Structures are given as C-alpha cells and as structure tokens.
C-alpha cells in the first residue's frame, strides 16, 4: 500500500505516469503499461472525480457520478472500448484522444458540467 500511495500521488495524471516511470520497478512499469492501454479521457475523468470527490458530500458525489455516467455512455471512447473488447475482440481500441496530453481540461470538464434540469439526478 505504501508503494501505491507514493506513486499514485500527483496533481495530474501525467505526474502519476511520471512517478511510475521514474520508479522503474517491474511492478510500477506493469501498472504503467496497463494504464497506457486505457482511454486517456476515461482515466482523466476518473482522476478528477477521485480528486474532487474527496472533499464533496455523498449527495454531490452521486450527482457527479450520474453526470459522468450519462456522458460516458454517449462518448466515442465508450463505444470504441465496447467494439474492441466485445464486438471485434481485437483488444486494439483506437481512442479519440491517443494520449493523455491530447485530452484537454475542457474535454474532461464536459463530463462534469450540469445536465439539463430534467436529466439531473434527483435525490
């Protein structure tokens, strides 16, 4: 757990990737290799969600999760992931943003923006 806590700390996901690369152990490089296969947008959204969620109420977290979920289901990467894993089974997704650096803060922010009032989660 100590290794996870020391390597997965950072203000950005890029910092986490850098920490894993610099650490260089077999375990760290295996995690990095696995993460590089994942959707950059999904990882950045999850990173922001975890970071911000630590200081939010349960109600706020549930509303955020709802917004993200609704938007993920409509995203190109979700459909590409389904195609690559379940339909064609080639396990070679072609993500809309090919790397972390190509995924802007504005792209991530779209997943967190309020939905139309009728689509917001009612608690």
N, C-alpha and C positions, 0 to 999 in steps of 0.2 A: 504494500500500500504506500509505503514511503516513496518508492520509485515513481509510482503513478502521480502522487501529489507533487513531486518535484519536477516532473517532466510536463505534466498537463496544466501547468500554470502559465499564464500569459494574458496580456490584454487582447491579443488577436490569435486567431487560429494559425496564422503564419508563424507566430512566436512558438506555439506548441510544436509545429513541424520542425522549426529550427532547433528547439530543445532536443527533440528525438534524434535528429540528425547529428547534432554535436555530441550527444551522449554516446552514440555509436555502438552500444551493446547489441547483441543478437536480438534480445527482446525488444529494444527500442526500434531497431531497424525493421523488425517484423511488423510492429504496430504502424510504423510509417508507411511501409509497403501496402498494408491493408487499407489504410486511410486514403492513400493516393488513388485507390480504385473507386472510391465512393464519390458521389455527386458533390462537387465543391459548394454548390448552392445549399444543398441539404445540410452539409457539415457546418457552414457558416451560420445558417439559420439556427441549428441546434446549439451551436456555441453561444450565440447571442441569447437564445432562450434560457439556457442554463445560467449564464452570467447574470442576466437581468432578473430571472426568476428567484434568485436567492434573496432578493430584497422586496419581493411582492407578496401580497396576501394570496391565499389559496384561490379566492374568487378571481383575482386578477390573472393568476396563472392559468386557470381554467379557460377564461375568456381568450387569453393569448393563444393557448393550445388550440382552441376552436378555430380561431382565425388562421393560424398556420396550417392546420389540417385541411380546412376548406380550400386554401390556396395551393397547398401541395398537390392535392388531387387534380388540380387543373394545370399543374406545371408540366412543362416539356420533359423535365428530368424524371418525374414520376412515371410518365408513360414510357420513356426510354428505358428506365430500370425494369419495368414490367416486361417490355419487349425482350430485353437482353437476358433476363433470368427465367421468365415463364413461357414466353411465346417462342422465340427462336432458340433459346437456351444456348446462345453463343457466349454468354458472360462477357461480352465486349460492348458495354454501353458507350454511346457517343454523347457525352454530356453537352448541354448547350454552352456552358462555360467550362472550358477544358482544364482550367487550373484555378487555384484559389485567387490568384492575382486578377484573373479575368472577371471575378464576381465582385461587383462594386457594393459599397454600403447601401446605395439606393436600391439595388436589386434585392438585397436582404430586407430592407425596410418595407418593401411592398408586402411581405408576408405578415408583418406586424400591424399594418395600417388598419384602422377601423373598417368594418364591413358596412354595407348599407344597413340601416337600422333593423329592417325586417330579417336580416340574416345573422345578426349578432346573437350570441348565446344569452339566453335569458335564465338567470339563476334566481 
